[in-house]
């Protein structure tokens, strides 16, 4: 089961232990896109603030990248979106644990 939070409310995807790659991508997209939209930013605007390409941010938000975000990117994303670093790290860890 993948757990993510929006405004402190937990949301879950999948009731069993087998989370498909599609469900993982859906959870990531919902989690990051909700915070991005709350900040009033497009993917392009957020990518510019993070000093990364729009296509790379799109891969991050859509769960299409293979490697996890590094701490520098997590820190920058935290500041721009107003999410605690610990929440982003917890989110990344939940994805890793639930899909292994």
Buried (B, 14 or more C-beta within 10 A) or exposed (E): BBBBBEEEEEEEBBEEEEBEEEBBBBBBBBBBBBBBEEBEBEBEBBBBBBEBEBEBBBBBBBBBBEEBBEEEBBBBBBEBBEBEEEBBBBBBEBBEEBBE
